[in-house]
């Protein structure tokens, strides 16, 4: 099982009762004999099996690799090149698929999102941080909003800019992902452990496909190697599978993008929130909030990609957090707006993955169909692999 929670004990207690009845030791048996047996001890839930978690992550990565006709997720990687890898993931788990799965697991923990450092007065997060209390989010905290062509026309557009709409087949894939997610979420919140595990598998599949759409399609080109040599600190050697990309369309401070989910190494940029949340959850393995660019290149470009994977899932939570806590209907789905124009309570809102940057905080180009085709690529990979395994 991938996840464990307080409901597991109840499940095993019920299981024991059913087993006793099947063996003729239930209530009808002792009533006929006139002798009531000693109550059977409540079995302890089995210990958390970390190995099974990582085996599941590896299987998901292997399936996505097969779909992509590559081996980037399942390939064994070099020993940890930075302490941020070895302090959170055992060295024996040496594949990107295991790092991606671990990053997803962390995003199932309810957390605040710290976007105040990019909250300027003309952008929505500024208003969010005027609140004394904000609603925390996780990958399970809120349902996904129902999606159709009309809703995407709105959320993928920006003032004065037409939306880059995906094909109808992709819109159907998005809605199917939404439906599966919401069904599993409801069951998981009622205490169904297997549904919670399935929900985590769904998101691990999604993030594995996103890693290919972001970087794993071509991580070791000569240009990637050249970018690493040009910008990395002395003594750093680019590990295989870790893409270094220079985006000429970005300002110079964010032009260099590194690793699984393509982050820029300025600690004060959009990885600052990831650093803060990492430090909350990994007390013995802190990353300086004012780390130098050189150190962040080593962390984002590490051989096992632990922080990069953590930050990838955390960025999904950022866009959810903005939609849940906003005061402005422009920055959330229309389903979160009451008939009188007021917004629903944050706890009662749904969230969407597919918002244009500027409408809701969104790091990932594929989620708002930045190239006009990368959303199709992402969702086809996700739903094909999910249906193959389920």
C-alpha positions in Angstrom: 0.0 0.0 0.0 1.3 3.4 -0.8 -0.3 5.4 2.0 -1.4 4.6 5.5 -3.9 6.4 7.7 -6.0 6.1 10.8 -8.8 4.2 8.9 -6.6 1.1 8.2 -7.1 -0.3 11.7 -10.9 -0.3 11.2 -10.5 -2.2 8.0 -8.4 -4.9 9.6 -10.8 -5.2 12.5 -13.7 -5.8 10.1 -11.6 -8.2 8.1 -10.9 -10.3 11.3 -14.6 -10.5 12.1 -15.4 -11.8 8.6 -12.7 -14.4 8.9 -14.0 -15.6 12.2 -17.4 -16.0 10.8 -16.1 -17.9 7.7 -14.4 -20.3 10.1 -17.6 -21.0 12.1 -16.4 -18.9 15.0 -18.8 -16.0 14.6 -21.7 -15.2 16.8 -24.0 -17.9 15.5 -21.5 -20.6 16.4 -20.9 -19.7 20.0 -24.7 -19.1 20.5 -25.4 -22.7 19.5 -22.8 -24.1 21.8 -23.7 -21.9 24.7 -20.1 -20.9 25.3 -18.9 -17.5 24.3 -15.2 -17.6 23.3 -12.6 -15.1 24.5 -12.6 -12.1 22.1 -9.9 -12.3 19.5 -7.2 -9.7 20.0 -7.5 -6.8 17.5 -4.7 -7.3 15.0 -2.1 -4.7 14.6 -2.0 -3.0 11.2 1.0 -4.1 9.2 4.0 -1.9 9.4 4.5 0.8 6.7 6.4 -0.9 3.9 8.6 1.7 2.2 9.9 -0.8 -0.3 6.4 -1.4 -1.7 6.0 2.3 -2.1 9.0 2.6 -4.3 8.3 -0.5 -6.2 5.0 1.0 -7.2 6.7 4.3 -8.2 9.2 2.3 -10.3 6.4 0.4 -12.1 4.6 3.6 -13.0 7.9 5.0 -14.3 8.6 1.9 -16.3 5.1 2.0 -17.9 5.5 5.7 -18.9 9.0 5.0 -20.3 7.5 2.2 -22.4 4.9 4.6 -23.7 7.6 7.2 -24.5 10.0 4.5 -26.0 12.7 5.6 -23.6 14.1 4.6 -20.2 14.7 7.9 -18.5 12.4 7.2 -15.5 13.5 3.7 -14.8 17.2 4.1 -15.4 19.5 3.7 -12.4 21.2 7.0 -11.6 24.6 7.9 -10.1 25.0 8.1 -6.3 23.5 11.2 -4.7 25.5 14.2 -5.9 24.0 16.5 -3.2 22.8 15.9 0.3 19.3 17.0 -0.6 19.0 13.6 -2.5 20.4 11.3 0.2 18.7 13.0 3.2 15.2 12.2 2.1 15.4 9.2 -0.2 17.4 6.1 0.6 20.3 5.6 -1.8 19.0 2.2 -2.9 16.1 4.0 -4.6 18.1 5.4 -7.5 15.6 6.2 -10.3 13.8 9.3 -11.3 10.5 7.4 -11.2 11.0 6.9 -7.4 11.9 10.5 -6.9 8.8 11.7 -8.8 6.6 9.3 -6.8 8.2 10.5 -3.5 7.5 14.1 -4.6 3.9 13.3 -5.2 3.6 11.6 -1.8 4.8 14.8 -0.1 2.1 16.8 -1.9 -0.6 14.7 -0.2 0.3 16.5 3.0 -1.9 19.5 3.7 0.2 22.7 3.7 0.2 26.4 3.4 1.8 27.9 0.3 4.2 30.8 0.6 3.8 33.1 -2.4 4.2 36.4 -0.5 7.6 37.0 -2.0 6.0 37.3 -5.5 2.9 39.1 -4.3 3.0 42.5 -5.9 0.2 45.0 -5.5 -1.1 44.5 -9.0 -1.3 40.7 -8.8 -3.8 38.5 -6.9 -1.5 36.8 -4.3 -1.0 40.3 -2.8 -4.6 40.3 -1.7 -4.4 36.7 -0.5 -1.7 37.6 2.0 -3.8 40.4 3.5 -5.9 37.7 5.0 -5.2 36.7 8.6 -6.0 33.1 7.8 -5.7 31.2 4.6 -6.9 27.7 3.5 -4.2 25.1 3.1 -4.1 22.7 0.2 -2.9 19.3 -0.8 -3.5 17.1 -3.9 -6.5 15.7 -2.1 -7.9 18.8 -0.3 -10.3 20.0 -3.0 -12.1 18.3 -5.9 -11.0 19.2 -9.4 -13.4 21.4 -11.4 -15.5 19.7 -14.1 -14.0 20.7 -17.4 -15.4 21.3 -20.9 -14.6 23.4 -23.9 -16.3 26.5 -22.5 -14.5 26.4 -19.1 -11.1 26.0 -20.8 -11.9 28.9 -23.2 -12.1 31.0 -20.1 -9.3 29.7 -17.9 -6.7 29.4 -20.7 -7.4 32.9 -22.0 -5.8 36.1 -20.8 -7.0 39.7 -21.2 -6.4 40.6 -24.9 -5.0 37.1 -25.7 -7.0 34.2 -27.2 -6.8 30.8 -25.5 -4.6 28.1 -27.1 -7.3 25.4 -27.1 -6.4 21.7 -27.1 -8.3 19.3 -29.4 -11.6 17.9 -28.3 -10.0 14.5 -27.6 -7.7 16.2 -25.1 -10.6 18.0 -23.4 -12.3 14.6 -23.0 -9.0 13.2 -21.5 -8.9 16.1 -19.0 -12.5 15.5 -17.9 -11.9 11.8 -17.5 -8.9 12.6 -15.3 -11.1 15.0 -13.3 -13.8 12.3 -12.9 -11.4 9.6 -11.8 -9.7 11.9 -9.4 -12.9 13.1 -7.8 -14.4 9.6 -7.4 -11.2 8.3 -5.8 -11.0 11.4 -3.6 -14.5 11.0 -2.2 -13.8 7.3 -1.4 -10.5 8.1 0.2 -11.9 10.8 2.4 -14.4 8.2 3.7 -11.5 6.0 4.8 -11.0 3.7 1.8 -7.2 3.1 1.8 -7.1 1.5 -1.6 -8.8 4.5 -3.2 -6.3 6.8 -1.5 -3.5 4.6 -2.9 -5.1 4.7 -6.3 -5.4 8.5 -6.2 -1.7 8.7 -5.5 -0.9 6.4 -8.4 -3.0 8.6 -10.6 -1.0 11.7 -9.7 2.3 9.8 -9.9 1.3 8.9 -13.5 0.4 12.5 -14.3 3.7 13.9 -12.8 5.8 11.2 -14.6 4.2 12.2 -17.9 4.8 15.9 -17.1 8.5 15.2 -16.5 8.8 13.9 -20.0 6.8 16.9 -21.4 9.1 19.2 -19.4 12.6 17.7 -19.8 13.1 14.0 -20.2 12.5 14.0 -23.9 16.0 15.4 -24.6 18.0 15.9 -21.4 21.5 14.9 -22.6 21.9 16.9 -25.8 25.2 18.7 -26.6 23.4 22.0 -25.9 22.3 20.8 -22.5 25.9 19.8 -21.7 27.2 23.1 -22.9 24.7 25.1 -20.8 25.8 23.1 -17.7 29.5 23.8 -18.4 28.8 27.4 -19.0 26.6 28.2 -15.9 27.4 25.6 -13.2 29.9 26.2 -10.5 33.4 24.7 -10.6 33.5 21.0 -9.7 29.9 20.4 -10.8 29.4 17.7 -13.5 26.0 17.4 -15.1 24.4 14.0 -14.3 22.8 12.1 -17.1 19.1 12.8 -17.5 19.3 16.3 -16.0 18.4 18.8 -18.6 20.0 22.3 -18.7 17.9 24.6 -21.0 18.5 28.3 -21.8 15.2 30.0 -22.7 16.0 33.0 -24.8 12.4 34.2 -24.4 12.9 34.6 -20.6 14.6 37.4 -18.6 18.2 36.6 -17.9 17.5 35.8 -14.3 15.1 33.1 -15.2 16.5 32.0 -18.6 18.4 29.0 -17.2 16.1 26.0 -16.5 17.3 22.8 -14.8 16.1 19.3 -14.2 12.9 17.2 -14.2 10.5 20.2 -13.9 12.7 22.9 -15.3 13.4 25.4 -12.5 15.6 28.5 -12.5 18.3 28.5 -9.8 17.6 31.9 -8.3 16.6 31.2 -4.7 14.4 34.3 -4.7 12.5 33.2 -7.7 9.6 30.7 -8.0 11.5 28.1 -6.1 11.5 30.2 -2.9 8.2 28.7 -1.8 9.5 25.2 -2.5 12.5 25.9 -0.3 10.4 27.1 2.6 8.1 24.1 2.4 11.0 21.7 2.0 12.5 23.2 5.2 9.2 22.7 7.1 9.0 19.0 6.2 12.7 18.2 6.3 14.0 19.7 9.5 17.3 17.8 9.4 18.0 18.7 5.8 17.6 22.4 5.4 18.2 24.5 2.2 19.2 28.1 2.8 16.4 30.5 1.8 19.1 32.8 0.4 21.2 30.0 -1.2 23.6 31.2 -3.9 22.9 30.5 -7.5 25.8 28.0 -7.6 24.4 26.0 -4.7 20.9 26.0 -6.2 22.3 24.7 -9.5 23.8 21.8 -7.6 20.5 21.1 -5.8 18.2 21.5 -8.8 20.8 19.6 -10.9 21.4 16.8 -8.5 21.8 13.2 -9.7 18.6 11.9 -8.0 16.5 15.0 -8.4 14.8 14.9 -5.0 14.3 18.7 -4.5 13.3 19.1 -8.2 10.6 16.4 -7.8 9.4 18.0 -4.5 9.2 21.4 -6.1 7.4 20.0 -9.1 4.5 18.8 -7.1 4.6 21.9 -4.9 4.0 24.0 -7.9 0.7 22.2 -8.6 -0.3 23.1 -5.0 0.6 26.8 -5.8 -2.0 27.1 -8.5 -4.6 25.3 -6.4 -3.8 27.6 -3.5 -4.3 30.7 -5.6 -7.7 29.5 -6.8 -8.9 28.5 -3.3 -7.9 31.7 -1.5 -8.5 34.4 -4.1 -10.9 37.3 -3.6 -11.4 37.8 -7.3 -13.5 35.6 -9.6 -11.1 36.2 -12.4 -8.5 33.9 -10.7 -10.8 31.0 -10.0 -13.2 28.7 -11.9 -16.8 30.0 -12.5 -18.1 27.0 -10.5 -16.7 28.8 -7.4 -18.9 31.9 -8.0 -22.4 32.0 -6.4 -25.4 33.1 -8.4 -25.2 36.5 -6.7 -21.7 37.0 -7.8 -20.0 36.3 -4.5 -17.3 33.7 -4.1 -17.9 30.4 -2.4 -16.0 29.7 0.8 -12.4 28.5 0.2 -13.2 25.1 1.7 -16.1 24.7 -0.7 -14.3 25.5 -4.0 -13.0 23.2 -6.7 -9.6 23.7 -8.4 -8.3 23.4 -11.9 -4.9 22.5 -13.3 -5.5 24.5 -16.5 -5.2 28.2 -15.8 -3.2 30.6 -17.9 -0.3 32.3 -16.0 -1.7 35.6 -14.7 -5.1 34.1 -14.0 -3.7 31.7 -11.4 -0.2 31.0 -10.4 1.1 28.4 -12.9 4.7 27.3 -13.5 4.1 24.6 -16.1 3.6 25.5 -19.8 1.9 22.2 -20.6 -0.9 22.9 -18.1 -2.0 25.9 -20.1 -1.1 24.5 -23.5 1.8 26.9 -23.9 3.0 25.5 -27.2 -0.4 24.7 -28.5 0.3 20.9 -28.4 2.0 20.1 -25.0 -1.3 19.8 -23.2 -2.4 17.1 -25.6 1.0 15.4 -25.2 0.7 15.4 -21.4 -2.9 14.2 -21.2 -2.6 11.5 -23.8 0.4 10.1 -22.0 -1.4 10.3 -18.6 -4.6 8.7 -19.6 -3.1 6.0 -21.9 -0.9 4.8 -19.1 -3.6 5.0 -16.5 -6.0 2.9 -18.6 -3.3 0.4 -19.4 -2.7 -0.3 -15.7 -6.3 0.0 -14.5 
